[in-house]
Amino acid sequence: MAIDSSIPAKMTAVAISSPGGPRVLKAERRDVPQPGQNEVLVRVRAAGVNRPDVQQRKGAYPPPPGASDLPGLEVSGEVVAVGEGAVRWRPGDAVCALTNGGGYAEYVAVHESNALPIPHGFTFTEAAAIPETFFTVWHNVFQRGGLKAGEVLLLHGGSSGIGTTAIQLASALGATVIATAGSGEKCEACVKLGAARAINYKTEDFVTAVKEMTDGQGANVILDMVGGDYVARNYHVAAVEGRIVQIATQAGAVASADFSRLMMKRLTHTGSTLRPRTIEFKGQIAAALEAQVWPLLASRRVAPVMDMIFPLADAWRAHERMEEGDHIGKIVLDVG
Ligand SMILES: NC(=O)c1ccc[n+]([C@@H]2O[C@H](COP(=O)([O-])OP(=O)(O)OC[C@H]3O[C@@H](n4cnc5c(N)ncnc54)[C@H](OP(=O)(O)O)[C@@H]3O)[C@@H](O)[C@H]2O)c1
C-alpha cells in the first residue's frame, strides 16, 4: 500500500449519536480508515448532504451491511493512500467520489472505480455536490427510464438536489423538461436551469398543466420522489409507452392507482435505490458519467446548483436547512 506518512491515526468525523433530530449529529474522534483491496484513501475536503442522510439520522434508512455507520454518501478531496490492487489513482490526485457512507469525516476509503476526476475548474465544494445526484439521475432517468432526445420528462421535486441535476442533464441532452416545485421562487429556479415549464404544485394541478402543455400526449418519462397520491396522478399524466421511475416515496409508500391506465397506455413503473447496489454497478455508472457527462461539466453546460455550505462541525445546521425545505439545489459541508 502506498501511504503518505503525514496521515494521522485519528480523525474528526460527525456521527449519529442516536436516532433523532439534527442535534444528534456530533463530532467525535475516530480511527482513520485503511484503504482495502482496490480502494483509495481520500483526505476529504468537502462532503455533500443528501436527503438520505437525513433519513439515516432519523433511523429510517439504516446503512447496508458492511457500510460505515457515519453519514455522507459523496465527497471530494485528495487521494492520500492507495490500497492493494488499486491502479487508477495516485497520492495527490483530486477526486470526487460516491462513498458507502462515511463522508462526514476528514478521511474516507472509497473503491477506486467509484471515484472520478474533479471536473476542470470546479472547487472542492462544488465537486462534492456532484456524485450522489449525478449517479442517481443518470441511472434512473436515462438508463432505467430510457429518456431520449425529443421526449418529455416530468420531474417532481424540481428544485431538489436531484431535481436541479435532472433538469440540467435532461435539457442538455435534448429532452423537454417540465418540473414541479412548491413555491414561485423554486419554479423560477427550475426554469432558469432549463425547464420548459415549472408547475407550482401547491397552486396548480400538474396533471392538467402537463396535458395542456403536451397537447394531451403527456410525459414520456416521469421521475418521482413523492409517491402517495402522485402514483395515480402519474399514471394519468404519462404518455403511451411512458416510463415512471420511483426514487422515493416522501408522501407515502402505499398508494392506490387505476391499473387500467397502466395497461391501456402500456406504462412501465419501475424504481431503484442507489446505495445498496454493488461497487461494480456503481463503477459502471461512473464510467458512463465520465464518458458522457464529464464533458458537459467541464464546459459548465451543467453544474451543481449550490445552496449553502456549512463547516463539518455544523453538520446539524446543514440538516436543519434541508429539513426546513427552503433550499434550492445542494447543501455541502466544508471539511477544510
Ligand atoms: N432512489 C435513490 O437512489 C435516491 C438517491 C438519492 C436521493 N433519493 C431521494 O430523492 C429525493 C431528493 O433527494 P435530495 O437529496 O435532492 O433532497 P432534497 O433536496 O431535500 O429534495 C426533496 C424534494 O422533495 C420534494 N417534496 C417533498 N415532499 C413533497 C411532497 N409531499 N409533494 C411534492 N414534493 C415534495 C421537495 O419539493 P418542495 O420543496 O418543492 O416541496 C424537495 O424538492 C429524496 O426523497 C431522496 O431520498 C433517492
The ligand as a Tripos MOL2 file, in Angstrom:
@<TRIPOS>MOLECULE
LIG
   48    52     1     0     0
SMALL
NO_CHARGES

@<TRIPOS>ATOM
      1 N1        -33.5190    6.1530   -5.0260 N.am      1 LIG1
      2 C1        -32.3220    6.6730   -4.9750 C.2       1 LIG1
      3 O1        -31.3410    6.0620   -5.3910 O.2       1 LIG1
      4 C2        -32.1380    8.0510   -4.4060 C.ar      1 LIG1
      5 C3        -30.8590    8.6360   -4.3520 C.ar      1 LIG1
      6 C4        -30.7450    9.9400   -3.8470 C.ar      1 LIG1
      7 C5        -31.8990   10.6040   -3.3940 C.ar      1 LIG1
      8 N2        -33.0920    9.9730   -3.4270 N.ar      1 LIG1
      9 C6        -34.3250   10.6480   -2.9860 C.3       1 LIG1
     10 O2        -34.5880   11.7030   -3.8720 O.3       1 LIG1
     11 C7        -35.2250   12.7630   -3.1540 C.3       1 LIG1
     12 C8        -34.4570   14.0440   -3.3810 C.3       1 LIG1
     13 O3        -33.2180   13.9660   -2.7020 O.3       1 LIG1
     14 P1        -32.3690   15.2760   -2.4480 P.3       1 LIG1
     15 O4        -31.1570   14.8900   -1.6970 O.co2     1 LIG1
     16 O5        -32.2560   16.0110   -3.7330 O.co2     1 LIG1
     17 O6        -33.3430   16.0260   -1.4130 O.3       1 LIG1
     18 P2        -33.9430   17.4750   -1.2880 P.3       1 LIG1
     19 O7        -33.0690   18.4760   -1.9750 O.co2     1 LIG1
     20 O8        -34.2290   17.7020    0.1440 O.co2     1 LIG1
     21 O9        -35.3340   17.3860   -2.0570 O.3       1 LIG1
     22 C9        -36.5290   16.8970   -1.5690 C.3       1 LIG1
     23 C10       -37.6030   17.3530   -2.5680 C.3       1 LIG1
     24 O10       -38.8020   16.6360   -2.3620 O.3       1 LIG1
     25 C11       -39.8950   17.4750   -2.6170 C.3       1 LIG1
     26 N3        -41.0420   17.0200   -1.8240 N.ar      1 LIG1
     27 C12       -41.0040   16.5120   -0.5740 C.ar      1 LIG1
     28 N4        -42.2580   16.1920   -0.1760 N.ar      1 LIG1
     29 C13       -43.0880   16.5230   -1.2000 C.ar      1 LIG1
     30 C14       -44.4970   16.4270   -1.3960 C.ar      1 LIG1
     31 N5        -45.3160   15.9310   -0.4500 N.pl3     1 LIG1
     32 N6        -45.0050   16.8590   -2.5730 N.ar      1 LIG1
     33 C15       -44.1850   17.3380   -3.5340 C.ar      1 LIG1
     34 N7        -42.8390   17.4590   -3.4130 N.ar      1 LIG1
     35 C16       -42.3080   17.0460   -2.2480 C.ar      1 LIG1
     36 C17       -39.4580   18.8490   -2.1800 C.3       1 LIG1
     37 O11       -40.1200   19.7590   -3.0010 O.3       1 LIG1
     38 P3        -40.6640   21.2070   -2.4830 P.3       1 LIG1
     39 O12       -39.5730   21.7760   -1.6390 O.co2     1 LIG1
     40 O13       -40.8950   21.9350   -3.7330 O.co2     1 LIG1
     41 O14       -41.8980   20.9070   -1.6980 O.co2     1 LIG1
     42 C18       -37.9430   18.8150   -2.4670 C.3       1 LIG1
     43 O15       -37.6540   19.4020   -3.7110 O.3       1 LIG1
     44 C19       -35.2690   12.3480   -1.6930 C.3       1 LIG1
     45 O16       -36.5400   11.8150   -1.4050 O.3       1 LIG1
     46 C20       -34.2090   11.2660   -1.6020 C.3       1 LIG1
     47 O17       -34.4520   10.3410   -0.5650 O.3       1 LIG1
     48 C21       -33.2350    8.7330   -3.9390 C.ar      1 LIG1
@<TRIPOS>BOND
     1     1     2 1
     2     2     3 2
     3     2     4 1
     4     4     5 ar
     5     4    48 ar
     6     5     6 ar
     7     6     7 ar
     8     7     8 ar
     9     8     9 1
    10     8    48 ar
    11     9    10 1
    12     9    46 1
    13    10    11 1
    14    11    12 1
    15    11    44 1
    16    12    13 1
    17    13    14 1
    18    14    15 2
    19    14    16 1
    20    14    17 1
    21    17    18 1
    22    18    19 2
    23    18    20 1
    24    18    21 1
    25    21    22 1
    26    22    23 1
    27    23    24 1
    28    23    42 1
    29    24    25 1
    30    25    26 1
    31    25    36 1
    32    26    27 ar
    33    26    35 ar
    34    27    28 ar
    35    28    29 ar
    36    29    30 ar
    37    29    35 ar
    38    30    31 1
    39    30    32 ar
    40    32    33 ar
    41    33    34 ar
    42    34    35 ar
    43    36    37 1
    44    36    42 1
    45    37    38 1
    46    38    39 2
    47    38    40 1
    48    38    41 1
    49    42    43 1
    50    44    45 1
    51    44    46 1
    52    46    47 1
@<TRIPOS>SUBSTRUCTURE
     1 LIG1         1 GROUP 0 **** ****
